[in-house]
Amino acid sequence: MDERLILMGVIGKPHGVRGQVRVNVFAEDPEILETHMLASRAGQRFTLRWAHENVAHLSEITPHGPRPITDRNEAATLTNTELFIPRAALPAPEEEEFYLADLIGLAARDADGAEIGTIANVLDYGAGASLEIAPGGTLLPFTRACVPVVDIQGGFVVVMPPTEVEAKTAS
């Protein structure tokens, strides 16, 4: 069974005075956050119920059951809390599709099939994803030109780093 947790959203600032929070969602369908138990890095567990677009009611799951967050000050302490769900809870990807998290740990091979490292991380700062190849921490843009083959079942990707042209300045 797949035990990995996938980042699905981040709690933002409080909304109103009754404990509602804004939630930045990283899923195509925000409703998935409402249908699964959410976990923080610190081990807190939450359920979420949408009030309206990007605003939610949270309940912390305690040993005694759900405890609704109803106070703005308590909601403020949760700002920037990342919300995860188990990878196994996500639907299977369509053919020719995959989750970026599934790339982590795959072997990175060159065009001749020689292994050059492992995908250590997938980074996305908004301008497109990049793959971090270890050892060495090489970053490659995750484009079809640089990563023409992704074989999740086979456990590898083929990478073709772009040709770097060193600019020479006149002295």
C-alpha positions, 0 to 999 in steps of 0.5 A: 500500500502506498503510504506517501502523503500528497500536498493538496492545499495550504491554509491561508488567513482567517476569514471572518470571526467564526474560525473560517479559513481561506484554503489555497487548493492544489487539486484540479477538483477542490471537492477532494479535500472535503471527501478525505481526512487531511493531515498536517506535517505536525500530525494534526488531522482535519476535516474540511467543509467548504463554505464558499469558494476557497473558504472553509470550516475546519474541524480538528480530529481529536481522540474524542472526535471532531472539534470544530475550529470556531475562533478567529484567533485559533484559525490564525494559528493554522495559517500556512499549515499544509494539508496532505492526503494519502497518495492512495486516496487519489484517483488513478491517472488517465493513460499518458498522465501521472502525478508529479509526486509519482516521479520522485524516486524514479531512475533518471537515464540518458538517451542511451539508457545509462542511469545518471541519477534519481529524481529527488524532488519535483519543484514547481514555483509557478512557471512550470515544474523542474526535476531535481536529479541526485546526486548533484542536485541538477535541475531540469525543466520538466518539458517533453524536450528535456524529459521525452520518456516517463515510464512510471511502471518501468521506474525510470525517465529519460532525460535530455538536458538542454545544451548550455551555451556559455556566453563569453564576454569581450575583454 
